[in-house]
């Protein structure tokens, strides 16, 4: 778990800026991705793919239930 906290500290330095200020939602998302990456022992890009896949699945389920 120590690796997660190191990544979080690093992600704070790379935080997305919104009009000159750090966007707390972007920072929270980066931290969550770092935690998932550590837990599942996968790369952050794989976490992105996992999130995208889940999002697409949810969208398709919503479309199917409406039709």
BALOBA-1460 file (C-alpha; in Angstrom, 3 decimals):
// residues 67
<rec num="1" residu="x" x="0.000" y="0.000" z="0.000"/>
<rec num="2" residu="x" x="2.987" y="2.293" z="0.401"/>
<rec num="3" residu="x" x="3.211" y="2.476" z="-3.381"/>
<rec num="4" residu="x" x="-0.245" y="4.040" z="-3.555"/>
<rec num="5" residu="x" x="0.682" y="6.940" z="-1.333"/>
<rec num="6" residu="x" x="3.811" y="7.589" z="-3.354"/>
<rec num="7" residu="x" x="1.737" y="7.682" z="-6.534"/>
<rec num="8" residu="x" x="-0.826" y="9.974" z="-4.945"/>
<rec num="9" residu="x" x="1.877" y="12.444" z="-3.951"/>
<rec num="10" residu="x" x="3.196" y="12.326" z="-7.509"/>
<rec num="11" residu="x" x="-0.274" y="12.795" z="-8.965"/>
<rec num="12" residu="x" x="-0.786" y="15.933" z="-6.908"/>
<rec num="13" residu="x" x="2.136" y="17.495" z="-8.745"/>
<rec num="14" residu="x" x="0.540" y="16.545" z="-12.068"/>
<rec num="15" residu="x" x="-2.948" y="17.684" z="-11.077"/>
<rec num="16" residu="x" x="-5.114" y="19.007" z="-13.865"/>
<rec num="17" residu="x" x="-5.513" y="22.747" z="-13.725"/>
<rec num="18" residu="x" x="-8.777" y="24.468" z="-14.437"/>
<rec num="19" residu="x" x="-8.488" y="28.221" z="-14.997"/>
<rec num="20" residu="x" x="-5.272" y="28.407" z="-13.013"/>
<rec num="21" residu="x" x="-6.580" y="26.393" z="-10.044"/>
<rec num="22" residu="x" x="-6.293" y="22.695" z="-9.309"/>
<rec num="23" residu="x" x="-9.518" y="20.850" z="-10.117"/>
<rec num="24" residu="x" x="-10.251" y="18.749" z="-7.010"/>
<rec num="25" residu="x" x="-12.370" y="16.288" z="-9.022"/>
<rec num="26" residu="x" x="-9.484" y="15.576" z="-11.381"/>
<rec num="27" residu="x" x="-7.151" y="15.072" z="-8.433"/>
<rec num="28" residu="x" x="-9.638" y="12.729" z="-6.765"/>
<rec num="29" residu="x" x="-9.964" y="10.718" z="-9.988"/>
<rec num="30" residu="x" x="-6.183" y="10.421" z="-10.335"/>
<rec num="31" residu="x" x="-5.921" y="9.226" z="-6.736"/>
<rec num="32" residu="x" x="-8.694" y="6.665" z="-7.244"/>
<rec num="33" residu="x" x="-7.000" y="5.349" z="-10.381"/>
<rec num="34" residu="x" x="-3.708" y="5.019" z="-8.506"/>
<rec num="35" residu="x" x="-5.426" y="3.057" z="-5.732"/>
<rec num="36" residu="x" x="-7.201" y="0.736" z="-8.199"/>
<rec num="37" residu="x" x="-3.935" y="0.232" z="-10.051"/>
<rec num="38" residu="x" x="-2.215" y="-0.823" z="-6.842"/>
<rec num="39" residu="x" x="-5.071" y="-3.058" z="-5.657"/>
<rec num="40" residu="x" x="-5.479" y="-4.913" z="-8.955"/>
<rec num="41" residu="x" x="-1.740" y="-4.801" z="-9.739"/>
<rec num="42" residu="x" x="-2.350" y="-3.311" z="-13.169"/>
<rec num="43" residu="x" x="-1.236" y="-0.132" z="-14.925"/>
<rec num="44" residu="x" x="-3.187" y="3.112" z="-14.760"/>
<rec num="45" residu="x" x="-3.919" y="2.782" z="-18.482"/>
<rec num="46" residu="x" x="-5.525" y="-0.603" z="-17.770"/>
<rec num="47" residu="x" x="-7.611" y="1.067" z="-15.061"/>
<rec num="48" residu="x" x="-8.723" y="3.611" z="-17.677"/>
<rec num="49" residu="x" x="-9.744" y="0.762" z="-19.982"/>
<rec num="50" residu="x" x="-11.608" y="-0.953" z="-17.145"/>
<rec num="51" residu="x" x="-13.519" y="2.252" z="-16.343"/>
<rec num="52" residu="x" x="-14.316" y="2.875" z="-20.020"/>
<rec num="53" residu="x" x="-15.576" y="-0.690" z="-20.450"/>
<rec num="54" residu="x" x="-17.798" y="-0.383" z="-17.385"/>
<rec num="55" residu="x" x="-19.139" y="2.947" z="-18.600"/>
<rec num="56" residu="x" x="-19.992" y="1.511" z="-22.019"/>
<rec num="57" residu="x" x="-21.679" y="-1.528" z="-20.455"/>
<rec num="58" residu="x" x="-23.789" y="0.709" z="-18.227"/>
<rec num="59" residu="x" x="-24.783" y="2.915" z="-21.165"/>
<rec num="60" residu="x" x="-25.846" y="-0.083" z="-23.245"/>
<rec num="61" residu="x" x="-27.860" y="-1.495" z="-20.348"/>
<rec num="62" residu="x" x="-29.636" y="1.846" z="-19.923"/>
<rec num="63" residu="x" x="-30.456" y="1.993" z="-23.651"/>
<rec num="64" residu="x" x="-31.753" y="-1.597" z="-23.593"/>
<rec num="65" residu="x" x="-34.016" y="-0.973" z="-20.622"/>
<rec num="66" residu="x" x="-35.575" y="2.094" z="-22.250"/>
<rec num="67" residu="x" x="-36.303" y="0.394" z="-25.579"/>
